[in-house]
Amino acid sequence: MNDRTTSLDPELLAILVCPVTRTPLRYDEAAGELVSDAAGLAFPIRNGVPVMLIEEARALS
């Protein structure tokens, strides 16, 4: 299964927040990531599970 084709449950997205700023996240379906615009970070989604570890986040350019 390709991580980028995995959809995210809208109810899960509604309750998840950025672990750094505690602000809402936006789902970037094309990249397969949850994006925190406030923190400038993108958190990966692996096998349908958001990885909300700061060490795993990618810095946005």
C-alpha positions in Angstrom: 0.0 0.0 0.0 1.3 3.4 -0.9 1.2 5.9 1.9 0.3 8.7 -0.5 -3.0 7.1 -1.5 -4.2 6.5 2.0 -7.0 8.9 2.9 -7.4 10.4 6.4 -10.6 10.1 8.5 -12.2 13.6 8.7 -13.1 12.9 12.3 -9.5 12.2 13.2 -8.4 15.4 11.4 -10.9 17.4 13.4 -9.4 16.4 16.7 -5.7 16.5 15.8 -3.6 19.6 16.6 0.0 20.5 16.0 2.1 19.2 18.9 4.2 22.4 18.8 1.6 25.2 18.5 -1.6 23.4 19.5 -3.2 24.8 16.3 -5.3 22.9 13.8 -3.6 21.0 11.0 -4.4 20.9 7.3 -4.4 17.7 5.3 -2.2 17.7 2.2 -3.5 14.6 0.4 -1.1 14.9 -2.5 1.9 14.8 -0.1 0.4 12.5 2.4 1.1 14.9 5.2 -0.6 16.9 8.0 0.7 20.5 7.7 1.0 22.9 10.5 1.2 26.3 8.9 1.8 28.0 12.3 4.9 25.9 13.1 6.1 25.5 9.5 6.1 21.7 9.8 4.6 18.8 7.9 3.9 15.5 9.7 3.9 12.3 7.7 1.0 9.8 7.5 2.3 6.2 7.4 -0.2 3.4 6.6 -3.1 5.7 7.5 -1.6 6.7 10.9 -0.4 10.3 11.5 3.1 10.4 13.0 2.9 13.4 15.3 6.5 13.3 16.5 8.4 16.5 16.1 11.5 14.5 15.2 9.6 13.0 12.3 8.3 16.3 10.9 9.6 17.9 7.8 10.3 21.6 7.8 8.4 23.6 5.2 10.5 25.8 3.0 
